[in-house]
Amino acid sequence: MIFSIDKDTTYTFHLKTQRKIFTIFCIVACVISAILAVFLILIQAYIALLVPIAWIGCCITILLLVKEHFKEYITISPDGITLLGVKERSENIWNNINSEQHILWEQIQSLGFSTFGLDPAFLFFDMTDGRCLKFSIGYFKYSHQIIDIIRKHVKCSNLGKNSRYMQTRFSDYGKK
């Protein structure tokens, strides 16, 4: 998706479409597994039943583990950023903030993104009040466009590989 970026326009990115596709995929895999299980019962291959049972278990487990990320979204507007799914650093732990966060551009001291491979993985916000926030943009299909839109409003630098950034940025956290 290529589009021109206007500084006065509000852009919203969310994961609803990916949730629908992912859910449909898991349901289809479960139905195919159930059909295979019935077939294996008919031919009395009871030991082979472990395969479709494992498929069904994997699909259900994956759906339960990733469902929290499907409600996340980011809205970039002329006055700031609104996020759902942001985490705040407290001591050595990233805690989920389970509410929508609206951050004005003036409240951001510095903003950067880390990468995982070639794609942006996380946005890191250093706030003027001393807080550090993290938001995962790796799940979004257009993560590069999100960075480009943010750069129209504030400087958003590439912090490098996520693991390297986390080690250097927070290695001395809390030590004085």
Backbone as CSV, one residue per row, in Angstrom:
resi,resn,N_x,N_y,N_z,CA_x,CA_y,CA_z,C_x,C_y,C_z
1,MET,0.845,-1.165,0.000,0.000,0.000,0.000,0.893,1.231,0.000
2,ILE,0.806,2.004,-1.030,1.573,3.246,-1.122,0.581,4.398,-1.099
3,PHE,0.818,5.349,-0.224,-0.053,6.502,-0.141,0.764,7.712,0.250
4,SER,0.227,8.882,-0.060,0.925,10.099,0.334,0.555,10.415,1.777
5,ILE,1.524,10.916,2.489,1.342,11.177,3.913,1.080,12.663,4.110
6,ASP,-0.037,12.964,4.742,-0.412,14.337,5.044,-0.311,14.534,6.552
7,LYS,0.386,15.567,6.961,0.613,15.819,8.384,-0.683,16.166,9.128
8,ASP,-1.682,16.676,8.424,-2.927,17.093,9.067,-4.014,16.014,9.056
9,THR,-3.684,14.823,8.590,-4.648,13.728,8.516,-4.407,12.760,9.671
10,THR,-5.491,12.161,10.136,-5.402,11.147,11.182,-5.383,9.762,10.535
11,TYR,-4.427,8.933,10.947,-4.273,7.581,10.415,-4.475,6.576,11.547
12,THR,-5.225,5.516,11.266,-5.455,4.464,12.251,-5.081,3.117,11.636
13,PHE,-4.330,2.330,12.399,-3.948,0.984,11.992,-4.409,0.033,13.090
14,HIS,-5.071,-1.065,12.692,-5.540,-2.039,13.675,-5.381,-3.442,13.114
15,LEU,-5.635,-4.433,13.947,-5.372,-5.826,13.592,-6.639,-6.636,13.319
16,LYS,-7.790,-5.981,13.119,-9.036,-6.723,12.953,-8.998,-7.664,11.758
17,THR,-8.501,-7.224,10.620,-8.481,-8.064,9.424,-7.605,-9.285,9.651
18,GLN,-6.455,-9.099,10.255,-5.577,-10.232,10.516,-6.225,-11.209,11.480
19,ARG,-6.999,-10.727,12.431,-7.670,-11.610,13.375,-8.665,-12.505,12.655
20,LYS,-9.431,-11.931,11.732,-10.424,-12.717,11.000,-9.745,-13.802,10.165
21,ILE,-8.697,-13.433,9.449,-7.988,-14.398,8.608,-7.374,-15.502,9.460
22,PHE,-6.739,-15.138,10.567,-6.095,-16.101,11.446,-7.121,-17.040,12.069
23,THR,-8.252,-16.504,12.502,-9.298,-17.325,13.104,-9.873,-18.305,12.080
24,ILE,-10.122,-17.826,10.863,-10.636,-18.709,9.812,-9.644,-19.827,9.532
25,PHE,-8.361,-19.498,9.452,-7.330,-20.502,9.218,-7.347,-21.571,10.312
26,CYS,-7.432,-21.159,11.568,-7.434,-22.128,12.678,-8.694,-22.981,12.669
27,ILE,-9.836,-22.389,12.335,-11.080,-23.168,12.275,-11.002,-24.205,11.161
28,VAL,-10.494,-23.808,10.003,-10.345,-24.754,8.890,-9.395,-25.886,9.275
29,ALA,-8.288,-25.549,9.931,-7.341,-26.588,10.359,-7.995,-27.540,11.361
30,CYS,-8.819,-27.032,12.265,-9.511,-27.890,13.233,-10.530,-28.790,12.539
31,VAL,-11.263,-28.262,11.560,-12.248,-29.075,10.839,-11.548,-30.186,10.055
32,ILE,-10.459,-29.861,9.371,-9.704,-30.873,8.631,-9.165,-31.935,9.592
33,SER,-8.703,-31.507,10.748,-8.204,-32.456,11.749,-9.314,-33.367,12.254
34,ALA,-10.501,-32.813,12.464,-11.627,-33.627,12.923,-12.026,-34.654,11.859
35,ILE,-12.039,-34.228,10.594,-12.358,-35.165,9.505,-11.311,-36.274,9.435
36,LEU,-10.046,-35.894,9.569,-8.968,-36.884,9.568,-9.114,-37.842,10.746
37,ALA,-9.509,-37.315,11.904,-9.687,-38.165,13.085,-10.805,-39.179,12.854
38,VAL,-11.914,-38.758,12.247,-13.011,-39.680,11.955,-12.548,-40.763,10.984
39,PHE,-11.795,-40.350,9.959,-11.269,-41.309,8.995,-10.350,-42.327,9.679
40,LEU,-9.486,-41.849,10.566,-8.566,-42.753,11.265,-9.304,-43.710,12.191
41,ILE,-10.395,-43.254,12.777,-11.205,-44.138,13.614,-11.859,-45.210,12.754
42,LEU,-12.353,-44.827,11.558,-13.006,-45.785,10.667,-12.049,-46.881,10.195
43,ILE,-10.783,-46.487,9.972,-9.824,-47.513,9.530,-9.069,-48.121,10.713
44,GLN,-9.484,-47.789,11.911,-8.953,-48.322,13.162,-7.450,-48.068,13.331
45,ALA,-7.028,-46.880,12.961,-5.630,-46.467,13.158,-5.591,-45.540,14.375
46,TYR,-5.778,-46.130,15.526,-5.937,-45.354,16.758,-4.662,-44.629,17.175
47,ILE,-3.525,-45.186,16.906,-2.267,-44.536,17.280,-2.069,-43.253,16.472
48,ALA,-2.499,-43.283,15.214,-2.353,-42.096,14.356,-3.287,-40.963,14.766
49,LEU,-4.222,-41.218,15.660,-5.130,-40.160,16.137,-4.384,-39.045,16.870
50,LEU,-3.188,-39.343,17.303,-2.412,-38.317,18.003,-2.121,-37.111,17.107
51,VAL,-1.961,-37.337,15.810,-1.647,-36.237,14.886,-2.791,-35.228,14.795
52,PRO,-4.035,-35.630,14.462,-5.100,-34.621,14.400,-5.429,-34.015,15.767
53,ILE,-5.288,-34.793,16.818,-5.518,-34.239,18.160,-4.477,-33.166,18.467
54,ALA,-3.232,-33.399,18.078,-2.177,-32.398,18.276,-2.450,-31.145,17.443
55,TRP,-2.929,-31.309,16.210,-3.260,-30.148,15.372,-4.348,-29.305,16.028
56,ILE,-5.392,-29.955,16.491,-6.489,-29.234,17.140,-5.975,-28.527,18.392
57,GLY,-5.179,-29.215,19.182,-4.625,-28.604,20.392,-3.739,-27.407,20.077
58,CYS,-2.916,-27.526,19.041,-2.041,-26.411,18.650,-2.848,-25.211,18.186
59,CYS,-3.869,-25.443,17.378,-4.694,-24.335,16.881,-5.395,-23.607,18.026
60,ILE,-5.961,-24.350,18.936,-6.657,-23.726,20.072,-5.665,-22.983,20.964
61,THR,-4.516,-23.569,21.215,-3.498,-22.913,22.044,-3.006,-21.622,21.408
62,ILE,-2.726,-21.651,20.120,-2.255,-20.450,19.428,-3.318,-19.363,19.460
63,LEU,-4.572,-19.725,19.222,-5.647,-18.729,19.283,-5.726,-18.080,20.663
64,LEU,-5.595,-18.871,21.710,-5.671,-18.332,23.069,-4.462,-17.464,23.417
65,LEU,-3.280,-17.840,22.927,-2.073,-17.097,23.269,-1.961,-15.763,22.542
66,VAL,-2.443,-15.683,21.320,-2.257,-14.450,20.552,-3.489,-13.560,20.520
67,LYS,-4.570,-13.950,21.148,-5.794,-13.156,21.061,-5.647,-11.774,21.692
68,GLU,-4.742,-11.609,22.646,-4.571,-10.302,23.282,-4.030,-9.258,22.315
69,HIS,-3.285,-9.688,21.299,-2.713,-8.733,20.357,-3.708,-8.281,19.300
70,PHE,-4.819,-8.962,19.143,-5.751,-8.624,18.081,-6.548,-7.360,18.377
71,LYS,-6.603,-6.916,19.602,-7.354,-5.706,19.906,-6.492,-4.451,19.818
72,GLU,-5.202,-4.602,19.627,-4.297,-3.466,19.602,-4.518,-2.592,18.381
73,TYR,-4.298,-1.299,18.565,-4.358,-0.369,17.447,-3.489,0.843,17.750
74,ILE,-3.203,1.594,16.714,-2.455,2.838,16.842,-3.117,3.870,15.950
75,THR,-3.352,5.052,16.504,-3.904,6.179,15.759,-2.913,7.323,15.859
76,ILE,-2.514,7.837,14.709,-1.563,8.941,14.651,-2.317,10.148,14.127
77,SER,-2.381,11.195,14.947,-3.130,12.393,14.586,-2.230,13.613,14.716
78,PRO,-2.685,14.776,14.254,-1.853,15.978,14.360,-1.496,16.371,15.800
79,ASP,-2.307,15.962,16.785,-2.015,16.350,18.166,-1.246,15.292,18.950
80,GLY,-1.197,14.037,18.469,-0.458,13.010,19.188,-0.764,11.614,18.697
81,ILE,-0.447,10.651,19.539,-0.632,9.230,19.215,-1.568,8.616,20.252
82,THR,-2.511,7.813,19.782,-3.388,7.051,20.664,-3.081,5.580,20.448
83,LEU,-2.859,4.863,21.554,-2.437,3.464,21.488,-3.291,2.602,22.410
84,LEU,-3.545,1.397,21.984,-4.102,0.376,22.865,-3.186,-0.825,22.740
85,GLY,-2.627,-1.262,23.853,-1.683,-2.373,23.851,-0.274,-1.936,24.219
86,VAL,-0.151,-0.790,24.840,1.163,-0.275,25.219,1.607,-0.904,26.539
87,LYS,2.924,-1.034,26.706,3.507,-1.560,27.945,4.411,-0.498,28.551
88,GLU,4.442,-0.458,29.885,5.273,0.502,30.604,6.349,-0.243,31.380
89,ARG,7.551,0.303,31.361,8.669,-0.318,32.066,8.629,0.081,33.537
90,SER,8.639,-0.929,34.392,8.676,-0.728,35.827,9.719,-1.688,36.377
91,GLU,10.818,-1.115,36.889,11.956,-1.911,37.320,12.477,-2.687,36.115
92,ASN,12.491,-4.009,36.147,12.965,-4.803,35.012,11.837,-5.535,34.294
93,ILE,10.611,-5.061,34.462,9.451,-5.756,33.910,8.638,-4.786,33.048
94,TRP,8.160,-5.303,31.911,7.233,-4.542,31.076,5.815,-4.926,31.479
95,ASN,5.062,-3.976,32.006,3.699,-4.225,32.458,2.704,-3.716,31.422
96,ASN,1.683,-4.522,31.143,0.623,-4.106,30.224,-0.188,-2.986,30.844
97,ILE,-0.466,-1.984,30.047,-1.419,-0.949,30.442,-2.692,-1.299,29.690
98,ASN,-3.710,-1.696,30.399,-4.908,-2.236,29.765,-5.912,-1.177,29.356
99,SER,-5.459,0.031,29.161,-6.367,1.086,28.730,-5.751,1.852,27.564
100,GLU,-6.585,2.576,26.886,-6.138,3.398,25.772,-5.262,4.527,26.300
101,GLN,-4.143,4.757,25.637,-3.215,5.807,26.037,-3.144,6.860,24.932
102,HIS,-3.441,8.107,25.289,-3.292,9.198,24.331,-2.059,9.997,24.743
103,ILE,-1.099,10.064,23.842,0.174,10.723,24.130,0.308,11.919,23.196
104,LEU,0.423,13.101,23.777,0.634,14.313,22.982,2.080,14.362,22.511
105,TRP,2.318,14.983,21.377,3.683,15.070,20.851,4.602,15.775,21.841
106,GLU,4.082,16.736,22.603,4.891,17.482,23.566,5.316,16.633,24.758
107,GLN,4.615,15.525,25.010,4.935,14.650,26.143,6.057,13.666,25.813
108,ILE,6.459,13.601,24.560,7.473,12.634,24.133,8.832,13.307,24.111
109,GLN,9.744,12.797,24.929,11.112,13.307,24.945,11.886,12.758,23.756
110,SER,11.828,11.448,23.552,12.437,10.827,22.376,11.602,9.617,21.974
111,LEU,11.662,9.306,20.697,10.871,8.219,20.141,11.738,7.472,19.150
112,GLY,11.737,6.150,19.247,12.521,5.342,18.325,11.892,3.985,18.151
113,PHE,12.397,3.262,17.179,11.890,1.923,16.944,13.042,0.947,16.822
114,SER,12.810,-0.255,17.331,13.789,-1.318,17.176,13.328,-2.227,16.047
115,THR,14.234,-3.033,15.555,13.902,-3.903,14.431,14.128,-5.359,14.807
116,PHE,13.412,-6.202,14.130,13.608,-7.650,14.216,13.699,-8.103,12.771
117,GLY,14.893,-8.413,12.327,15.108,-8.672,10.903,15.080,-7.353,10.163
118,LEU,14.280,-7.249,9.135,14.189,-6.014,8.352,13.030,-5.128,8.773
119,ASP,12.070,-5.669,9.501,10.862,-4.925,9.834,10.926,-4.317,11.228
120,PRO,10.277,-3.164,11.402,10.174,-2.583,12.742,9.434,-3.534,13.683
121,ALA,9.916,-3.638,14.901,9.306,-4.546,15.868,8.583,-3.788,16.986
122,PHE,9.254,-2.813,17.591,8.680,-2.089,18.720,8.935,-0.596,18.587
123,LEU,7.971,0.199,19.058,8.176,1.631,19.251,8.521,1.839,20.715
124,PHE,9.530,2.650,20.991,9.907,2.979,22.366,9.726,4.468,22.579
125,PHE,8.964,4.825,23.605,8.688,6.206,23.939,9.403,6.548,25.241
126,ASP,10.314,7.511,25.214,10.858,8.088,26.440,10.061,9.352,26.694
127,MET,9.315,9.354,27.780,8.397,10.446,28.067,9.096,11.535,28.876
128,THR,8.566,12.742,28.817,9.156,13.859,29.559,9.005,13.672,31.066
129,ASP,8.044,12.853,31.516,7.876,12.596,32.951,8.741,11.432,33.448
130,GLY,9.618,10.881,32.583,10.548,9.830,32.993,10.090,8.415,32.695
131,ARG,8.856,8.231,32.285,8.363,6.892,31.974,8.932,6.417,30.644
132,CYS,9.005,5.096,30.481,9.402,4.485,29.221,8.292,3.539,28.794
133,LEU,7.772,3.749,27.586,6.677,2.945,27.067,7.146,2.164,25.840
134,LYS,6.529,1.012,25.632,6.850,0.159,24.485,5.548,-0.264,23.819
135,PHE,5.537,-0.212,22.479,4.367,-0.640,21.726,4.831,-1.515,20.572
136,SER,4.232,-2.680,20.422,4.617,-3.612,19.376,3.949,-3.234,18.062
137,ILE,4.775,-2.895,17.058,4.224,-2.638,15.729,4.587,-3.764,14.763
138,GLY,5.263,-4.775,15.257,5.647,-5.903,14.421,4.466,-6.718,13.926
139,TYR,3.328,-6.655,14.617,2.139,-7.389,14.204,1.385,-6.681,13.082
140,PHE,1.661,-5.398,12.884,0.928,-4.623,11.900,1.507,-4.824,10.509
141,LYS,0.634,-4.941,9.540,1.050,-5.201,8.172,1.860,-4.042,7.589
142,TYR,1.518,-2.822,7.942,2.160,-1.638,7.365,3.042,-0.929,8.392
143,SER,3.917,-1.657,9.048,4.742,-1.065,10.106,5.684,0.010,9.566
144,HIS,6.187,-0.144,8.341,7.069,0.879,7.765,6.300,2.185,7.534
145,GLN,5.043,2.104,7.104,4.242,3.307,6.901,3.931,3.991,8.224
146,ILE,3.748,3.199,9.285,3.517,3.789,10.602,4.710,4.652,10.992
147,ILE,5.918,4.144,10.782,7.134,4.894,11.099,7.214,6.162,10.243
148,ASP,6.903,6.061,8.946,6.951,7.223,8.058,5.971,8.306,8.493
149,ILE,4.780,7.913,8.920,3.783,8.891,9.373,4.259,9.560,10.658
150,ILE,4.805,8.784,11.589,5.298,9.355,12.848,6.421,10.343,12.573
151,ARG,7.282,10.025,11.614,8.406,10.917,11.283,7.946,12.260,10.724
152,LYS,6.729,12.344,10.231,6.197,13.637,9.776,5.927,14.568,10.963
153,HIS,5.778,13.976,12.157,5.443,14.764,13.346,6.637,14.954,14.278
154,VAL,7.396,13.910,14.524,8.561,13.979,15.417,9.678,13.115,14.848
155,LYS,10.887,13.331,15.372,12.021,12.506,14.954,11.829,11.103,15.540
156,CYS,11.917,10.101,14.684,11.777,8.703,15.111,12.957,7.941,14.537
157,SER,13.932,7.673,15.391,15.174,7.073,14.903,15.142,5.551,15.000
158,ASN,15.926,4.927,14.125,16.064,3.474,14.126,17.060,3.114,15.222
159,LEU,16.618,2.337,16.195,17.454,1.972,17.340,18.237,0.693,17.101
160,GLY,18.039,0.063,15.956,18.758,-1.168,15.647,18.017,-2.404,16.083
161,LYS,18.744,-3.500,16.164,18.145,-4.778,16.535,17.509,-4.682,17.910
162,ASN,16.353,-5.270,18.046,15.613,-5.175,19.293,16.411,-5.698,20.481
163,SER,17.037,-6.867,20.358,17.765,-7.443,21.495,18.964,-6.589,21.873
164,ARG,19.667,-6.052,20.882,20.832,-5.228,21.165,20.400,-3.923,21.845
165,TYR,19.311,-3.326,21.351,18.815,-2.091,21.954,18.394,-2.325,23.400
166,MET,17.668,-3.413,23.653,17.201,-3.699,25.010,18.375,-3.904,25.960
167,GLN,19.452,-4.555,25.509,20.609,-4.790,26.370,21.329,-3.485,26.690
168,THR,21.527,-2.633,25.696,22.274,-1.400,25.941,21.431,-0.360,26.657
169,ARG,20.149,-0.259,26.342,19.298,0.781,26.906,18.975,0.514,28.365
170,PHE,18.718,-0.733,28.715,18.220,-1.029,30.054,19.193,-1.839,30.906
171,SER,20.440,-1.951,30.525,21.404,-2.732,31.313,21.700,-2.062,32.649
172,ASP,21.686,-0.746,32.683,21.981,-0.032,33.914,20.714,0.533,34.569
173,TYR,19.565,0.053,34.179,18.317,0.568,34.704,18.234,0.325,36.216
174,GLY,18.001,1.363,36.956,17.842,1.241,38.402,19.150,1.294,39.181
175,LYS,20.313,1.302,38.499,21.596,1.365,39.198,22.046,2.809,39.293
176,LYS,22.451,3.201,40.464,22.976,4.565,40.654,24.071,4.567,41.662
